[in-house]
Amino acid sequence: MSAGLTIFLFTIIYSLLCLFLRHQRMASAFTAAIGAGSIAAFVFLVPFDEAFHFGEFSIKFASEWIILGRMFSLSENVRPLIGFLYLAGAFLLPAAWLVNVNRFFPSVALLILAIVAASLMVDPFVFAAVFIELAAMGAVFVLVTQQHPRSTGATRMLILYTFAMLSILFTGSLLEVAGITSATPVLAMRVTFMLGFGFAILMTVPPFHLWLPKSAEESDPYILIFILVILQSAGFFFLLRFLDSYVWLREQTLIYDGIRIAGIITTILAVLLSASQRDIKKLMAYALLVDLGVMLIAIGSGTEDAFRLALSLIAVRVIALGVLALGLSYLSNAERLVNQMRGVGYKMPFAAAAFLVGLLTVAGTPLTAGFPGRWSLLTGVLHADKFAAGTVIFSMIGLGVLVIRWAAILFGRGDGEDFIAMSKEPRAFLLGGIILLLLLGLFPQFIFPWVEDVASGLANLFL
């Protein structure tokens, strides 16, 4: 039996079950989380291409699956990446029932995970762009809400991802036909430019971020964070596979310089835009761009240590953004009740604390989970690049100041300090997320060594 087919079948089964349970939000969310977690365990633990003994039964899962003339290979270089995505889904999905999300979200979220997994398995992998486009189409279904049935942000995202798909597919055709090598520098530069255009859209690099602030206004923060975490991670893994597969691409200093410059521009621009925001939802969107910029700076350093640190930053951002978005979902609902954010922290202290601690983690503040990665980046990778190091420090200070500013707003004197009722379940999720971020800041060894090896199958990047 094919491992890829097994993943898709079980994802569809869990998705249909969530669809059946859509009116029972808690059951639907936990079913989706259990499904994602069990598939992640299957990817990580079950051996492929050899007999797997389960009691008295013996089963063999083939790593390759051919359908419609295309091969889907669950090889050793993509298994950890797919497992990571499903684990991210298993972490984010349980809290979906706590916020005002689309009731179809758990079902569609599982399908998006399966489509993104297909983008990593397909061979030749340039066709991954088609699957990422399909995932973007699925994202539109959950980003569109009853309050915003014609979501401008979702429409912009779909248009931009279509351009990215066309750019990467065109690049793939050139790679197959032209036979690009280090001996064809002019053609290699043109292909690099086309690839850069496509990846800039997939990674939401400015100016291709224009859909993000609008979507932050029009959709629930928790749904938006799930979509961004999964799609940006897919784009990042797609980029790593390109670098791992083509020697001529790795040998071009131009591409690393371009990624690093894009990261610097993204970071500085996002910090400045964050400082000018009075809309707390847009602040989340620009804070996410700051985190993305730091990741691009790490990748642009072009070293093995930099790639490992970038992977670690991705793992931390899943937790940080999940906690931040969960708190923000409650705060944004409170905003509708009191018509302003001042004093909301007294009404919903757990939500406000989760938002602020999540934002501190994204900033890389000491004692939070985001600090060890930033510190390792500054001391181990960017010691020779003063400007890039200064940009990372600027992002840490800039977002840190914004946390102080928003803390003063949330806990300022508003229109009364009566608590807004919150049941014990959301309090437990919010408090648990805060404690987790603080614990990972004190004990980063719980997550960093494992995550640093998640792409060890990319043998040319992780020697």
C-alpha positions in Angstrom: 0.0 0.0 0.0 1.3 3.5 -0.8 2.1 5.8 2.1 1.1 8.9 0.2 -2.3 7.3 -0.6 -2.7 6.4 3.0 -2.1 10.0 4.1 -4.6 11.3 1.6 -7.3 8.7 2.4 -7.1 9.3 6.2 -7.1 13.0 5.7 -10.2 12.9 3.6 -11.9 10.5 6.2 -11.1 12.9 9.1 -12.2 15.9 7.0 -15.6 14.3 6.2 -16.0 13.4 9.8 -15.4 17.0 10.8 -17.9 18.1 8.2 -20.5 15.8 9.7 -19.7 17.2 13.1 -19.6 20.9 12.0 -22.5 21.9 14.2 -20.6 20.5 17.2 -17.7 22.9 17.1 -15.7 21.3 20.0 -16.0 17.7 18.6 -15.2 18.9 15.1 -12.0 20.8 16.2 -10.7 18.0 18.3 -11.4 15.4 15.6 -9.4 17.5 13.2 -6.5 17.8 15.7 -6.5 14.1 16.4 -6.5 13.4 12.7 -3.6 15.7 12.0 -1.7 14.3 15.0 -2.2 10.7 14.0 -1.1 11.4 10.4 2.0 13.2 11.8 2.8 10.1 13.9 2.4 7.9 10.9 4.8 10.0 8.8 7.4 10.1 11.6 7.2 6.7 13.1 6.2 4.1 10.4 9.0 2.7 8.3 8.4 2.8 4.5 9.5 0.3 1.8 9.9 -2.4 4.4 7.5 -4.7 6.4 5.9 -3.0 9.4 4.7 -5.5 12.0 1.5 -4.6 13.9 0.7 -7.4 16.2 0.1 -10.5 14.1 -0.2 -8.5 10.9 2.6 -7.4 8.6 2.0 -4.3 6.4 4.4 -2.7 3.9 3.9 1.0 2.9 5.6 2.0 -0.3 7.1 5.5 -0.3 6.1 6.1 -4.0 2.7 6.5 -5.5 2.0 7.1 -9.2 -1.3 8.7 -10.2 -2.2 10.3 -13.6 1.4 10.0 -14.7 2.8 11.9 -11.7 4.8 10.4 -8.9 4.2 11.4 -5.3 7.2 10.3 -3.3 7.3 10.3 0.5 11.1 10.1 0.5 13.4 10.8 3.4 14.0 14.4 2.4 10.3 15.4 2.6 9.0 13.1 5.4 10.1 15.5 8.2 8.7 18.5 6.4 5.2 16.9 6.0 5.3 15.6 9.5 6.1 19.2 10.7 3.1 20.6 8.8 0.7 18.1 10.3 2.1 18.6 13.7 1.5 22.4 13.3 -2.1 21.6 12.3 -2.5 19.3 15.4 -1.3 22.2 17.6 -3.5 24.9 16.1 -6.7 23.1 15.4 -7.9 22.2 19.0 -8.5 25.8 19.9 -10.5 26.5 16.8 -13.8 25.8 18.6 -13.1 28.6 21.1 -13.2 31.4 18.6 -15.9 32.6 16.2 -14.5 30.7 13.2 -16.3 29.3 10.1 -17.9 26.0 11.1 -16.3 24.4 8.0 -12.8 25.5 9.1 -11.6 22.2 10.7 -12.7 20.2 7.6 -11.2 22.6 5.1 -8.0 22.9 7.2 -7.3 19.2 7.0 -7.8 19.3 3.2 -5.3 22.3 3.0 -2.8 20.2 4.9 -3.2 17.3 2.5 -2.8 19.6 -0.5 0.3 21.2 0.9 1.7 17.7 1.7 1.1 16.8 -2.0 3.1 19.9 -3.0 6.1 18.5 -1.1 5.7 15.0 -2.5 5.0 15.6 -6.2 7.9 14.8 -8.6 9.0 16.9 -10.5 8.5 19.2 -7.6 8.0 22.4 -9.8 4.4 21.2 -10.0 4.2 22.0 -6.3 3.2 25.5 -7.3 -0.1 24.1 -8.6 -0.9 22.4 -5.3 0.0 25.5 -3.3 -2.5 27.4 -5.6 -5.1 24.8 -4.7 -4.4 25.3 -1.1 -4.9 29.1 -1.5 -8.2 28.4 -3.1 -9.2 26.3 -0.1 -8.1 29.2 2.2 -10.6 31.5 0.5 -13.5 29.3 1.7 -12.6 29.9 5.3 -11.3 33.5 5.1 -14.7 34.6 3.6 -17.1 35.2 6.4 -20.8 36.2 6.7 -19.8 39.7 7.7 -17.5 39.9 4.7 -19.0 37.7 2.0 -16.9 39.4 -0.7 -13.6 39.4 1.1 -11.2 41.8 -0.6 -8.1 40.3 1.1 -8.9 36.7 0.1 -9.4 37.8 -3.5 -6.1 39.6 -3.6 -4.4 36.6 -2.1 -5.8 34.3 -4.8 -4.8 36.6 -7.6 -1.2 36.9 -6.2 -0.9 33.2 -5.7 -2.0 32.6 -9.3 0.8 34.8 -10.5 3.3 32.9 -8.3 2.1 29.6 -9.7 2.5 30.8 -13.3 6.0 32.2 -12.6 7.2 29.0 -11.0 5.7 26.7 -13.6 7.3 28.8 -16.4 10.6 28.5 -14.5 10.2 24.8 -14.3 9.7 24.5 -18.1 12.9 26.5 -18.6 14.8 24.2 -16.3 13.6 21.1 -18.2 14.1 22.5 -21.7 17.1 24.8 -21.4 19.4 22.6 -19.2 20.6 25.5 -17.0 24.0 25.0 -15.3 26.7 27.2 -13.9 28.0 27.5 -17.4 25.0 29.5 -18.5 25.2 32.5 -16.2 22.9 34.8 -18.1 20.0 32.3 -18.4 20.6 31.3 -14.8 20.2 34.9 -13.7 16.9 35.2 -15.6 15.6 32.0 -14.1 16.7 33.2 -10.6 14.7 36.4 -11.1 11.6 34.5 -12.1 12.0 32.2 -9.1 12.5 35.1 -6.8 9.3 36.7 -8.1 7.3 33.5 -7.4 8.8 32.9 -3.9 8.3 36.5 -2.9 4.6 36.1 -3.4 4.4 32.8 -1.6 6.4 34.2 1.3 4.2 37.4 1.4 7.3 39.6 1.0 6.3 43.3 0.5 4.8 44.6 -1.8 3.0 41.3 -2.2 1.7 41.5 1.4 -1.1 43.9 0.4 -3.8 41.2 0.9 -2.6 40.5 4.5 -3.8 43.7 6.3 -7.1 43.6 4.5 -7.6 39.9 5.5 -6.7 40.8 9.1 -9.6 43.2 9.1 -12.1 40.9 7.4 -11.5 37.5 9.0 -10.9 35.9 12.4 -7.2 36.2 13.5 -7.0 32.5 14.3 -8.1 31.4 10.9 -5.7 33.9 9.2 -2.8 32.7 11.3 -3.5 29.0 10.5 -3.5 29.9 6.7 -0.4 31.9 6.9 1.6 29.4 9.0 0.8 26.6 6.6 1.2 28.4 3.3 4.3 30.3 4.3 5.9 27.1 5.7 5.1 25.4 2.4 6.7 28.2 0.5 9.8 28.1 2.7 10.1 24.3 2.3 9.6 24.7 -1.4 12.5 27.2 -1.5 14.8 24.8 0.5 14.1 22.0 -1.9 15.0 24.2 -4.9 18.3 25.2 -3.2 19.0 21.5 -2.4 18.2 20.2 -5.9 20.1 22.6 -8.1 23.9 23.2 -7.8 23.9 26.2 -10.0 21.3 27.9 -7.8 23.2 27.2 -4.6 26.4 28.5 -6.2 24.9 31.9 -7.0 25.7 34.5 -4.3 23.1 36.7 -6.0 20.2 34.6 -4.7 21.4 34.7 -1.1 22.1 38.4 -1.3 18.6 38.9 -2.7 16.9 36.9 0.1 18.9 38.7 2.7 18.1 42.2 1.3 14.4 41.2 1.0 14.5 40.1 4.6 16.1 43.4 5.7 13.6 45.5 3.8 10.7 43.4 5.0 11.8 43.7 8.6 12.4 47.4 8.6 9.2 48.2 6.7 7.0 46.0 8.9 8.4 47.5 12.1 7.6 51.0 10.8 4.1 50.0 9.7 3.5 48.3 13.0 4.4 51.5 14.8 1.8 53.5 12.9 -1.1 51.1 13.4 -4.0 51.8 15.7 -5.9 48.7 14.5 -4.8 45.8 16.7 -5.6 43.2 14.0 -3.3 45.0 11.5 -0.6 45.1 14.1 -0.7 41.3 14.2 -0.3 41.2 10.4 2.7 43.4 10.4 4.3 41.7 13.4 4.0 38.5 11.4 5.9 40.2 8.6 8.6 41.2 11.0 9.1 37.6 12.0 9.1 36.6 8.3 11.8 39.2 7.6 14.1 37.8 10.3 13.6 34.3 8.8 14.6 35.6 5.4 17.7 37.2 6.9 18.7 33.9 8.3 18.2 32.0 5.0 20.0 34.8 3.1 23.2 34.1 5.2 23.5 30.9 3.1 25.1 28.7 5.7 24.0 25.4 7.2 23.7 26.9 10.7 21.5 29.7 9.2 19.2 27.1 7.6 18.8 25.3 10.9 18.1 28.5 12.8 15.4 29.4 10.2 13.8 26.0 10.8 13.8 26.6 14.5 12.3 30.1 14.0 9.5 28.5 12.0 8.7 26.0 14.8 8.6 28.8 17.5 6.4 31.0 15.3 3.7 28.3 15.1 3.3 28.4 18.9 3.8 32.1 19.3 1.4 33.1 16.6 -1.2 30.6 17.7 -1.2 32.0 21.3 -1.2 35.6 20.0 -4.1 35.0 17.6 -6.2 33.2 20.2 -5.8 36.1 22.6 -6.5 38.6 19.8 -9.7 36.7 18.7 -11.2 37.4 22.2 -9.9 40.9 22.3 -11.4 41.8 18.9 -14.7 40.4 20.1 -14.4 42.6 23.2 -13.6 45.6 21.0 -17.1 45.3 19.4 -18.6 45.3 22.8 -16.8 48.4 24.2 -16.0 50.2 20.9 -12.4 50.8 21.9 -9.4 48.8 23.1 -8.5 51.0 26.1 -9.2 49.1 29.3 -10.1 45.8 27.6 -7.2 44.2 29.5 -9.1 44.6 32.7 -12.1 43.0 31.2 -10.3 40.1 29.6 -6.9 39.7 31.4 -6.1 36.2 30.1 -6.7 37.2 26.5 -4.7 40.4 26.8 -1.8 38.6 28.5 -1.8 35.9 25.7 -1.7 38.6 23.0 1.1 40.5 24.7 3.2 37.4 25.5 2.7 36.1 21.9 3.8 39.5 20.6 6.9 39.5 22.9 7.8 36.1 21.6 7.5 37.3 18.0 9.8 40.2 19.0 12.3 37.8 20.4 12.2 39.3 23.9 14.4 37.6 26.6 12.6 34.9 28.7 10.3 34.1 25.8 10.5 31.3 23.3 11.5 33.7 20.5 14.7 34.9 22.2 17.1 31.8 21.9 16.7 31.7 18.1 17.3 35.5 17.8 20.3 35.3 20.0 21.8 32.4 18.2 21.2 34.2 14.9 23.0 37.3 16.1 25.9 35.6 17.7 26.5 32.6 15.4 25.4 33.7 12.0 25.3 37.5 11.6 28.5 38.4 13.4 30.1 39.4 10.1 27.0 41.2 8.7 26.6 44.2 10.9 23.7 45.7 9.0 21.7 42.5 9.0 22.4 42.1 12.7 21.4 45.7 13.4 18.1 45.0 11.5 17.3 42.1 13.8 18.1 44.1 16.9 16.0 47.0 15.5 13.1 44.5 15.1 13.5 43.3 18.7 13.5 46.8 20.1 10.8 48.1 17.8 8.3 45.4 18.6 9.3 45.5 22.3 8.4 49.2 22.4 5.1 48.4 20.7 4.3 45.8 23.3 4.7 48.4 26.0 2.5 50.8 24.1 -0.3 48.3 23.6 0.0 47.1 27.2 -0.6 50.7 28.3 -3.7 50.8 26.0 -5.1 47.5 27.0 -4.7 48.1 30.7 -5.4 51.8 30.6 -8.5 53.3 32.2 -11.4 52.7 29.9 -15.2 52.7 30.4 -15.2 50.5 33.4 -13.3 47.4 34.5 -16.1 44.8 34.8 -15.0 41.4 33.6 -16.3 39.9 30.4 -17.4 36.4 31.2 -15.0 33.7 30.0 -15.5 30.0 30.6 -12.8 27.8 32.1 -11.9 26.2 28.7 -10.6 29.3 27.0 -8.9 30.4 30.2 -7.1 27.1 30.3 -6.0 27.3 26.6 -4.8 30.9 27.0 -2.9 30.3 30.2 -1.4 27.1 28.9 -0.2 28.9 25.8 1.4 31.7 27.9 3.2 29.1 30.2 4.4 27.1 27.1 6.0 30.2 25.6 7.7 31.1 28.8 8.9 27.6 29.4 10.4 27.3 25.9 12.2 30.6 26.6 13.8 29.1 29.7 14.3 25.6 28.3 14.8 25.9 24.5 16.4 22.5 24.4 12.9 21.0 24.4 12.3 22.2 20.8 15.4 23.4 19.1 17.5 20.2 18.7 14.5 18.3 17.2 13.4 21.1 14.9 17.0 21.7 13.6 17.0 18.2 12.2 13.6 18.4 10.5 15.1 18.9 7.1 18.2 16.8 7.5 17.1 14.8 4.5 18.0 17.8 2.3 21.5 16.3 2.1 23.1 19.1 0.0 22.0 21.8 2.4 22.6 19.9 5.7 25.9 18.1 5.1 
